Amino acid sequence: MDTLVARPPLAPWQFHDLSLRGRVVVSQMPQAVTTVLLFLVLAVFQAPLLADPLVLGAGGLTVALTMACALVPWDRLPDRSYLVIPVLDFVPIGLLFEGLFPHVLGVPFLAAIPVLWLVASAQLPRAAVPLGALLTVAMLWMPVLLRPGPVTASALSSPLLIPVMMLAIGTMAQILTNSAEAKDAQLRRLLAAGARRERLLSTVLDSVDVGVLALDETGRPLLTNNGQLHAHAQRRLGHAASSAPDPVLYDGAGAPVPPEASPIARAVAGESFSADLVRVGEPPARQVLSVTARVMRDEHGRAEGSVLSFSDVTKLVDALQAQDDFVAGISHELRTPLTSIRGYTELLAMDDRLPDTAQAGLEVIERNADQLLSLVDDLLNAHRDAADLHVVPADLVALLEQATEAAQPHAEHAGITLKAWASDTLVVDGDPVRLRQVLDNLISNAIKYSSADSTVFVVGTQTGDSAQVQVIDHGHGMSPDGVRRVFEKFYRGPTARMSTTPGLGIGLALSQVIVEQHGGTLSCHSSLGEGTVFTLTLPLMVAAPGEAVPAADGAHTRTLEGGAGASGGATVK
């Protein structure tokens, strides 16, 4: 699952993102900067104090410790090795205290810096506070113990307020650190739970075969369950922010969908809908999506986004269309024998020599034939809309390739070699389904009425402003009368009637009607014993102003070859 929520930019750097050496240097910076500022103040107001060897030693030791922080590879040393730096920081602080007392007061409070470092490191959770207090005591008592003369209780007790304050500061820092660690642990648990829920959501979404696209209230995408479908789905459903050109959208009835009525635009506008069919792109690569949208609302009922789910129902729609075509075809197939039955029944009924029992039987046959014809008419009327054209720019070459590949197994079974040549592209305004039906019928007839071991040629070319497809066979051929009547409904020539090839003689008639609806022509030239040539001519698509139409170049053709015995069927070269 691809999350698309924009995240705020990170800071230039964060402490925990640094290396161990970087964190040590940053932790030492307060001590070094404070010492530098102290020396600057002394240089301005009390310059003679800088000549004291203890003060100079404190400055040099601070510089040395700071350089050690930057130069020592702490990550290669044992854990907690870097804690030697805050421990040693007490030494220059003690030297400054001894060298500047009593001219500068408050120097011992610098011990709060290494104490806080020890506590914040979390490396000594129980010992950091008492260790810081003991080191502060040692820092204050060491000069007293090293001075000549007796050590008095007064001298040892007078600075004890400072270690007590360091103890209090360290304790408070420890409490705050523990609280922060508890919050961090709780935050880590919440983040882990959130990550687990996100993984669960991702797994659930990716396990279903339905695409999901979530949008915010402005239409900005938040997530989709299939990464490869993300930009694809947005563009296909009409997302206005997509940089790629949107394909044409059509509704369930085949009417173009304007951008403001696209599924995403409707969802962003706050509309909820279920199982709306959207046809995407142009045939033959058209895809049919079933889209459902629901609006997300916050606790106040305000829309804060929407979720769309879409599924590819192209195969289902094609199956339903195939079912309709099948029923319509069966209706045509049933009508012819029923017409024949009824006609011969009427002829027999006209014979006065038939006995009454035979006349009664003929009346039963005629009555049932009429009933069946009525049912067939109902089926034809119910599927008459299926013959309506859905005109779009269609590549006749692609349809020709599909029809040739579909006919290849039939040709191989019949021992026919099927060869086809076509220009690179022949774009026409037409219904790809109906044009494919015509091509299938022409190629199928050529194969059915050709002799074994012969060749059927299919040639697609451009002639002027027209696209032309010729289907050529070297089969039985037809007489001039057969050529004249070949496009009549239910007509079958003598050769076809005497052959064992099944058929009702309606395929070519329907093909001619379809071609004429496209503004084209379908003609036939044939000679007995020599073969037949069917020529399909369609006007090429006329480009709109400013729109380019791919032109067919006769010098560049695509070849589709195959035939009996060819392994693997047809191949494109």
N, C-alpha and C positions, 0 to 999 in steps of 0.2 A: 504494500500500500504506500502510495506516495503522498506524504504530507506536504502541503504547499503554503502553510501559514508563514507569513513573513516574520522574522525574528529581529529584534533590535540589535544593532551592531554592538559587539563587545568593546570593552574599554581597551585602550592601547595595550595594556598588560594587566594581569592580576597576579597577586602575590603567590598564590598556589600554583600558578602556571609557570613560575620561574624554576630554574634549576636549583639544586641544593646550594651551590656556590652563590647564585644570585640572591637567594633568600638570606644567606648568612651576611652578605654585603649590605643588603637593605636593612637587616636587623641591627647592624653595627653603625649605620649612618646617624641615628640620633646622638650616640655618644661622640662620634667624630665631629659632627656639625656643632654640637654644644661646646666642645672643647675649642674649636676654631673661633666661635663667637666670643668665648671667654677671653681668648688670647687677643682678639681684636679690641675688645673693651679695655683690657689691661694696657695695650699699646697706646691707646688714646689717653687714658686717664691716669694710669699708674705704670708707666713704662719701666721704671727701675725694678719692679717686681719680676719682670721677665728675665732678669739676669740671674735669678736664683737657680742654682743647679737642680733643685727638686722640681721647680716649675718646668725647666727645660727638659728634664728627664721624663716628666709626665707627658709633655707634648710629643717627645720623640717616641715614647712607648705607645701612645695612642696612634701615631702614624704607622708604627710597625704592626700593631694589631689590625689596623684597617687594611694595610697591604696584605697581611696574611689571609684576611678574609677573602680577598680577591684572587690570591695566587695559589692557595692551597687547594688541591683537588679533594674536597671533602667527601664527594661521592665514592672515592676509592678507599677511604679510611673507614674504620669501624663506626658503627652507629653511635650517635651522641658525641662524636669526637669534637664537633664544632662548639660544644658547650664550654670548651676550655676558654673560648674568647670572652664570654660574659664573666666567667670567673676571674680571668686576668684583668678585666676592665676595672676591678676594684683596686688594683695596684696603682695606675695613674691617678685615679680619684684620690686615693690616700696620699700620694705624693703632692698633688695640688692642694689638698687640705693642709698638709704640714707646711708647704712652702708659702702659702698665701695667708695662713692664719697669723694674726688676727685682723689683717688688712681687708681681706675679702671673706665675708661670712656666707654660709649656705652651700659651700662646696660639697659637704658630705651628702646633700640631698641628690647629687648626681648619681648616687648609688641606686636610686629608684629605677634608672634605665636598665642596668644589667639584671636587677631583680625582676622587672617586668619581662625581660627577655627570657629568663629562666622559667618563669611561670607560663608565658605564652607558648613556649616551645612544646609543652605537654609531654616532654620526654621524662620529666621527673614529677609525676602528678602529686606525690605526697611529700617529696623532699625539697621541692623547689622553694617553697616559702621559708621553712626553717633554715635552709642552706643560705638563702639570700640574707636573712637576718644575722646568721653567724658570720658570714663574710663581711657584713657591715661592721659588726663588733670587732672582728679582727682588723679591719681597715682603720678603725678608730683607736684601738688599743695598741697596735703595733708601734706607733711613734712614742706612746707613753712608756711602753716597756723598753724601748731602745734608748730613751733619754738617760743621761747620767744622773745618778742620785736615786733616792728611795722612791718606790712606787706606792702611792697612797690610795686609799679607798676613794677619796674624793676625786682624784684624777681619773680613776677608772669609772666611777658612776656618773660623772658630770655629762658625758656624751651619750648615755644610754637611751635618751629620748629618741635619738635618731634611729637606732636599730628597732625600737618599738614601733616607730612610724613606718619603717620599711616592712616590719612584720604585718602591720595593718594594711599597708598598700598591697603587699603580696597576697594577703588573704582575700582582700576585695577583688584583686585581679583574678585569683584562683576561682572565686565564686562566679564572676562574670564569664570566665573561660569555660567552666563546667556548664553554665547555663547555655552558653553558645554551642558547646559540644552537644548538649542534649537537644537543642533545637536543630542542629545539623543532623544528628542521628534521626530525629523525627522527620526532617525534610528528606533525608536519604530514603527512609522507609516509604514516605509518600511518593517520592520519585520512582522508587522501585515498583510500588503498586500501580502507579500511573503507566510506567513502561510496560508492566505485565498486561494491563488492560489494553494498551495500544497494540501490543503483540497479539492479544486475543482478538481484538477488532480486525487487525490486519489479516490474521489467519481466517477468520470467519468470512470477511469480504472477498478474499482471494480464493476461497473454497467454493464460492457460488459462481455460476456461469452467467450471472446478470451483472452488467456494468453499473457502477454506482458513482455518481458525481455530486459532491457537496459544494455549495456556493455560499458565500456570505451575502449580506443584504445588498451589496453593491454589484453582485455578480462575479466577484473575484473567486476563482476556484480554491477550495480548501483541501480536498483530497479526492482521489479516485482509487478504485481497488485494483485496477490493472494499469501498470505504468505505460505499457505499450499502447493503451487505449486513451491515454490522458488527452494529449493535444488532438489526437484523432477524433475522440468523442466530442470534445468541445467544438471543433470545427464542423463536425457532421451534424451536431444538434443546433448550430447557429449561434455560437458564442461570439459576441461582438468584438472581444479583445483579441481574438485569434489573428495572427499576422498572415496566415496562409489564406488564399482565396477560398471562400465558402462554396461548396458544391450546391447545386440547386436542390431545394427541398420541395417535396410534393406531399400533399395530404393523402388520406386513404383513398379519396376519389380520383387522385391523379392531378389535382389542381396545384399550381405553384404556391408555395408558402412564402409570404413576404418576410423580411428580416424581423419586423416587430411582432410577428406571430410565430416565430420559431419557438421550440420547446423551452430553451434556456431563457429567452426574452419573456415568455409567459411566466416561467417560474420566478424570475427576478421581480416581476411585477406583482407577485403575491398570489398567483393563481395555482390551484391544485387540480390535477386531472389524473385520470387513470387509463392505462392501456390505449393511448392515442397512437395510431399508426402514422409513421412518417417514412416516406420513401426518399432515399438519399442517393443523389447522383443520377447519372444517365444510364439507360440500358445499353449494353447487356450487363454492365457491372453494377446495376442498381441494387441497393441494399434496403431492406425494409426493417425498421426498428419499431418496437413497441415501447413507448415512453410513458413513465408514471412520475409525477412530481408531487411532493409534499412540502409545505411551508413549515420551517422551524420558528417557534415563538418563545420569547423569554418569559420570566415569571409575571411580567406585566401584560402579556399578550401581544407585545410588539414583535413584528417579524424581524428575525435576526439571520435569515438565510433560508435556503431551501435545499432539498436533496432530490436528485433525479435518479431513477433507475431505468436502464434501457437494456432490452434484449433483442438479439437478432432473430427475427421471425421470417427471414427471407425464404428459407426452405419450406416453412409451414404455408406461407402465402403462395409460393410456387406450387406446393402440393395441392392446395385448394383450387388454384387455377387449373392445374392438370386434371383435377377431378371434374371441374366444370367442362373442360375441353373433352374429357373422356365421355361424360354424359351426353354432351352435344354430339360427339361423333357416333356414339351408340344410337342416338336418336336418328341420325341420318342412316345408319346401317339398318335399323329396324324399319324405317319408313319404306324403303325400296321393296323388300319382300312382302310387306303388308299390302303395299299398293298392288303388287303382282297378284297376291292372293285374292284381293277384293275384285280386281279386274276380271280374272278368270272365273271367279264366282258369278259375277254378273253375266258373263258370256254363257256359262252353263245354265244359268237360270232362264235365259231366253229360249232354251230348247223346250218346245212344248211336248216332246216325246218323253220327257222325264216323268217318272211316277211321282205321286204326291209326297211319298216319304222322302224321295231324293230332293224335291223342292223344299221340304221342311228342313232337311239337313243343310242345304245351301243357305237358307235363311239364317240358320244358327251360325254358320261360318261367316256370313256377311255381317251379321250383328256383332259378333266378337271381333272381327277385323276392324269394323268401324270404331269399336270401343278402344282397341289398341292404337288405331290411328289417332284417336282423340288424345290418348295419353302421350303419344309421341309428339303431337302438336303442342301439348302443354309443356313438355320438356324443352322443345325448341324455343318456345316463347319465353320460358324461364331463363334461358341462356343466350337470348338474343343480344343482350348487352355485352356479352363476352366478345362479340365481333367488332365492337367499337375500337377505333384506333387510338392509341396513346402515342402521339407523334413526338419524337425527340431526335436530336442528332444521333445517328447510328452509323457505325463503321461496317459497311457491307462486307469488307474483307474479313473482319473478325467473325461475322456471322457465317461467312462462307467456310472459314476454317472449322468452326464448330460443327456445321452441317456435314462437312467432309469427314471429320473425325468420327462423328456419330454413325455415318454410313459405312465406315471402313469394315467393321466386323461382318456386316451383311455382304459386302463385296467379297471379302475373303472367303466366306462360306459358299458363295456362288461361283467362286473361281474367277472373279472379275478383278482386273487391275484398275484402281482408281487413282487418277492423277489430277492435280489442280495447280493452276498458276494464278496469281493475282497481283495487282499493283500494291504499293505500300499501304495505301489507304484510299477508301472510296466512301466518303461521308455523305449520307443522304438524310433527308428529313423523313422519318418513318417510324413505324412500330416494330421494334426488333423482334418481338414474339411472332408477329404475323409474317414478317419477311423471312424469318427462320423457318416458319411453316412452309412457305413457298419453296425455299431452297431444299428443304428436306423432301418435299414431294417430288420435285424435279429430279433430284439425284436418286431417290428411291425408285422412281419409274424407270430411269435409265438403267439401273442395275437389274430390275426385275425383267426387263424386256431385252436384255443383251445375252448373247451366247457366251458359254463358258470359254475361258482363255482369251476373251476380248478385253478391250480397254475403254473405260469411260473417262472423258476429259471434262474438266470444269475450269473455265477461263474467266477471270474477272479483269476488265480493262476500263479505261476512261475513253469515251468518244465524245469529243467536244465538251459540252456542259452536262453530259449524261454519264452515268455509270452503267456498264453493261456486263452481264453474266451469261455465258453460254455453257449449256450442258450438252455434251456431244457423246452419242453412243453409236456403236456399229452393230446394232441388233437387227430385229426383224424388219423394222421400218413400217411405214403406213402408206396406204393408197391416197391419191389426191382427195377422195371423199372422206377418208378417215382424218386427214389433216384438217379439212374444212370443219369437221364436226368434233374435233378432239376436245374442244373446250365446252361442249354441251354437257349439261348435267346428265349423269347416268349413262352416258354414251361409252360403249366399249367396242372397239373395232373387232372385225371377224377374227383376226389373229389372237387378240386378247381373249375373246370369248372361247376360242377353241383350246387355248392354253390352260394349264392348271393353276395359273397365277390368280389368286383371289383379288377381288376388287369390285366396287360398285360404280365407278366412273364419276365420282363427285370431286375427287382431289384436284384435278386440273381446273374444273369449273370454279371451285372456291379459290384456287390460286389466282386465276385471272381476275376475279372480283377484288381480291386483296390488292393486286398490283394496280388495277385501275383506280382503286381508292387512294393509292399513293401518287396518282398522276403519272403512272408509267404504263408500259406495254409488255405483253407476254405473247410471243409469237412462236410458231412451230414450222419447221421445214423438214420433210422426211421423204424418203423413197423406199419402196418395197425392196427388201433384201440388202439395203445399203446402210440403214441406220437413220437416226433422228437427231435434229438439233433444236433445242429449245433456247430462245433468246429472251432474257429478261432485261428491260431497260428502265432505269429510274433517273429522275433529275437529281443532279448533285445539289448539296445543301448550298443555299445562297447566304453569304456572310452578311451579318448586320454591319452598319457603318462603324468603322474602327475595329472590326473583328476579323481575325485571320482564320481561314479555313484551310486545313492541310490539303495540299494539292497532290493528286496522284501523279507519279512520275513513271512513265512507261519504261524508262531505262532501269528502274529498280523494281524488281518483282520478288514476291515470296512464293516459294514452291513447297507444295505439300504432296508427298509421294507415298505410295503404299500399294498393296495389292495382295493377291493370293500368294500365300507362302511367305509374306514379309513378316519377320519376327518383330514383335513389339508394336505392330499396327503402323499408324501413320507417323511420319516424322516431319518436323518443320525444318527447312534449310534456309 
